[in-house]
C-alpha cells in the first residue's frame, strides 16, 4: 500500500502545479456553478473529457502494460465502435443495442489482438500496430470514409447527460474503474496480471494461465476503447471514422506511465492512471487556454512523457542515488 | 524466396486481370510513386536488424517536407543546402532517439512514439497547411534523369532510391558496421561480450533511419513539389511491413536489405492494382497491408517453428 501511495505523489504534485498555474493564468478556472440540475465549470469539463477518452483508455492500457505488453490499436478500435454504434442507431436499433454492438465488436478486436499475442506469439507492438492500421481501415470501410451523423436522444445522453449533477461519462468511468480495481485487488486476478508481467515463464510454471491472462487484458482494453469510441461519437452526435481516437494511444500510454505503472510490466496502479489521465487532460486544456494550436499540442505532451520516462529510468535513478531510491521505496 | 514468388504471382495475376498492366510505364510509375517508401524502408530494415523499431519515420518525413518548403520558399535558402540541412536534421533527430533509447534503457517503441508526436507537432509548427515549393532547382531536377528509351525517364527520386538500396546492401553485408548491427540484433549480451561497440552501433542505427526518413521526405517533395505536415501518416507500418515481407525477422539479427526492396515493390504493386481497379475502396489498402504483414509474420513463425523441431 505504501508503494502505491508514493507512486501517486509525483503525478498529484504535477497536477497541483498545473492547476495553480491555471488558477493564476486564467481567472474563473475554478468557477463551478449549478445550472439546470447539474454542475458546470472548467474543472467539471476536465473530469468529463478526461473520463471520456484518456481515463477509459488508460484503464485498459494499465492492465496491458502491467503484463509487459502495449496496445497501440485503441484509437482505431474507438473509431470502429463509434462508427458501428452510429450506424446501428441509424438503422433503427435502440441505444442499448447500438452500444452493445459497438462494445461487442471492440471487445472482439481486442481479443483478436490477444489471440495473436498470447496464442500465436507475436510481439504486442506488432500485433496491435497491425490492428491500428487495419482497424482504422475497417472503420473507413464500414462508413465509406464518411462522417455518420445520427439523431438519437438516449445515445447523446450517454455523453452529454447528467446523473446526480455529474456528467454521465464521469459516473460511468469512475464506476468502471472502481469495480475493476476492486475486482482485481479482492481476487487473485490482479496478482496474476502482475506475475505475468514480472516473469511470464515462472508464472506459467507456478500454474498461472498466462495465455488466458494476456487474452483477457487485451480483450478488456478493446472493451474500454470501444466504450470510449461510443462516448466520443455520442458527444457530437456523429461518428467520424478518420478522426475519432486519432493519436489517442499516446494519451493512454501517457496517463498510465505518468501514473506510476512501469512500462516493463509487473506492477500497476489504477488510481495512478486515473490521476495521470486527469493530468493529461489538464495539460491539454492548459495548452488550449494558452492558445496553442491543437495540432501542435502533441509536442509538449511528447516532451513530458519522455521526461517522466527518464525519471523512471534506472540509470538516472542510480545517478541521484539514495534520494530517489527513498522516494521509490 | 517466398517474397520473390509473391511479387511475380501478383504481377502475373494483375497482368491477367487488367489490360496494359504489364508495361514498362506502369513499373516505372510504381518506382516513382514508392521511391520515398523504399528509402525509408531501408533505414527501417537497419533498425529492425538491430532488434529495435522506429515509429517516428512518417512524422520525420512530414517535418522534412514542410521544412524544405519553408526554408526554400520563405527564407530563400538554395535548394541543395536546404536538402542537406534537412537530412542533417533527420540524422540528428535519429541519433538523439538512439541515445535516449540506449543510455536510459527506455523501450524503443516508446521513445520513437514520442518522437513521432514530437516531429509531427513540429511539422505543424512550421506550417499548419500544405505549402507549394517553387524553385528553379526543383523544376530543373524534375526534368533530369536516366533516359531508358521509348521516351521513358528514370527520374531523380527513383534513382536516389536505387542508390540507397545498393548502398544499404553494401553497408549491411560488407562492412564492419553492418556486421555489428547483425550481432547486436542477434544477441546483445554476446555482442557486448565480444567487445563490439554495442552503444555506438545502436545510436548510429537510429541515426541512419532518421537520415533515411528525411531523405524520403526530400524525394517526396521532388515528386509532389510541396510540403505537407500530414504526409506520411501510417508510413511507419508500411516501412515495417516492407522489411518483414522482405524476410527481415522482427526480433532482429536476420534479414536482407534486398528483401526489403522486394517488399516495397509488393506493397507498391498492391497499391497499383487498387489504383487500376478504381472500384475498390481505398480503405482496402490499409486492411491489405495490415493483413499482408500479419500473413508474413505468421509465415516466419511457421518456418522458425519447423527449424526448431
Contacts between the chains, C-beta under 8 A, distances in Angstrom:
chain1	res1	chain2	res2	distance
A	70	B	109	6.9
A	72	B	113	8.0
A	116	B	294	7.6
A	120	B	298	6.8
A	120	B	301	6.7
A	121	B	301	6.5
A	122	B	297	6.1
A	122	B	301	7.8
A	123	B	250	6.2
A	123	B	251	7.5
A	125	B	53	6.5
A	125	B	109	5.0
A	126	B	240	7.6
A	126	B	250	5.9
A	126	B	293	7.9
A	126	B	297	6.6
A	129	B	236	7.9
A	129	B	237	5.8
A	129	B	240	7.2
A	130	B	237	7.5
A	130	B	290	4.6
A	130	B	291	8.0
A	130	B	293	5.7
A	130	B	294	5.2
A	131	B	290	7.5
A	132	B	237	7.5
A	133	B	234	5.9
A	133	B	237	4.8
A	133	B	286	5.1
A	133	B	289	6.7
A	133	B	290	4.5
A	134	B	286	6.4
A	134	B	287	5.1
A	134	B	290	3.4
A	134	B	291	6.6
A	136	B	234	8.0
A	136	B	286	6.1
A	137	B	283	4.6
A	137	B	284	7.1
A	137	B	285	7.4
A	137	B	286	3.1
A	137	B	287	4.0
A	137	B	290	6.8
A	138	B	283	7.6
A	138	B	287	6.6
A	140	B	281	7.4
A	140	B	282	7.8
A	140	B	283	3.7
A	140	B	286	7.3
A	141	B	281	5.7
A	141	B	283	4.1
A	141	B	284	7.0
A	141	B	287	6.9
A	144	B	281	7.0
A	145	B	281	7.4
A	145	B	282	7.5
A	145	B	283	6.4
A	247	B	117	6.9
A	249	B	113	7.9
A	250	B	113	6.0
A	250	B	114	7.3
A	250	B	117	5.7
A	253	B	110	7.1
A	253	B	113	7.3
A	257	B	110	7.9
A	263	B	106	7.6
A	263	B	107	5.8
A	263	B	110	6.2
A	293	B	124	6.7
A	293	B	128	6.5
A	295	B	121	7.0
A	295	B	124	3.9
A	295	B	128	6.1
A	295	B	229	7.3
A	296	B	121	5.1
A	296	B	124	5.2
A	296	B	125	5.3
A	297	B	121	7.1
A	298	B	117	3.7
A	298	B	118	7.2
A	298	B	120	6.3
A	298	B	121	4.2
A	299	B	117	7.1
A	299	B	118	5.8
A	299	B	121	3.5
A	299	B	122	6.3
A	299	B	125	7.0
A	301	B	117	6.5
A	302	B	114	4.2
A	302	B	115	7.3
A	302	B	117	4.2
A	302	B	118	4.3
A	302	B	121	7.0
A	303	B	114	8.0
A	303	B	118	7.2
A	305	B	110	7.8
A	305	B	114	5.4
A	306	B	100	7.1
A	306	B	106	8.0
A	306	B	111	7.1
A	306	B	114	5.0
A	309	B	104	7.3
A	309	B	106	4.9
A	309	B	110	6.4
A	309	B	111	7.7
A	310	B	100	7.7
A	310	B	104	5.7
A	310	B	106	7.4
A	313	B	104	4.0
A	313	B	105	5.8
A	313	B	106	6.0
A	314	B	105	6.3
A	315	B	103	6.4
A	315	B	104	5.6
A	315	B	105	6.3
A	316	B	104	6.6
